[in-house]
Amino acid sequence: MKTIRFGIIGAGLMGREFASAVARWCHLPQIGVRPELLAVCDKNADLLPWYKDNFPTIRLLTDDYCKLLSDRQVDAVYVAVPHNLHQEVYGAVLAAGKHLMGEKPFGMDRPANDAIMAAIRQHPGLLVRCCSQFPFFPAVQKIGALVEAESLGTIIEIETGFLHSSDLDPKKPLNWKRMIEINGAYGVMGDLGMHACHVPFRAGWRPRNVRAILSNIVSERPDGKGGVAPCKTWDNATLLCEMADPHTGQIFPWTFKSHRIAPGEKNTWYVNILGTRTS
């Protein structure tokens, strides 16, 4: 069995999720490769002891990602940092010759994404992936198989979305995802939107136009310092797009929802495709 030795840059919630997935890897059958954690980096030193206590394979804990990237034993790096750091850190990982598993949205704006994509093209020998659990759900695997087999018939319409209620409480303190200068102006669309886009884009369907209703429902939140601060990014987004199938030229509507404030929802991911398939 081949071992891929990983480093983590960004030891917060998603870093811990990635590490926990590594710990559960032995439950996966018929996998010819396994990950191993070697190094973890975060500016917040309080986050690092959890990794040291739970992963004996880790031999480097640091607040300097350059030290992690200079470790020749590290084959690949999982990066979970705020959006404004994507261009800098993703580029550095690739320049160091490491495979990259990065969090969406691969840049806080179009220029940042263009720079990241250019760096990827400069290193064709490296594997680069954007983390997304959604395509591996059994139902989505089934939908993908139907799309690839061209078994859906004429597409009448599609609906996709990712809904949760993590920001339903208006007293929840402000975090960086509410700050344009760190998150980017797209708000929830950059945070959750990739999940709702994955199946249509993978199928090759592309929007010809977009009509959008964007909602900033909670305009200010506690700042954690006894005051309040403005929330400048979008909480909810509902889009209606006219889609085109590049193979058939067929046109059909796509309704897309990414909501952080959806009462009653926790982590609701969905894909609905209405077609003329008869069997």
Secondary structure, DSSP 8 states (H G I E B T S, - for coil): -EEEEEEEE--SHHHHHHHHHHHTGGGSTT-SEEEEEEEEE-S-GGGHHHHHHH-TT--EEES-HHHHHT-TT--EEEE---GGGHHHHHHHHHHTT-EEEE-TTSSSSHHHHHHHHHHHHT-TTS-EEE--SGGGSHHHHHHHHHHHTT-S-SEEEEEEEEE--TT--TTS---GGG-HHHH-TTTHHHHTHHHHHHHHHHTT-EEEEEEEEEE----EEE-SSSSEEE--S-SEEEEEEEEE-TTT--EEEEEEEEES--TT-SSEEEEEEEE----
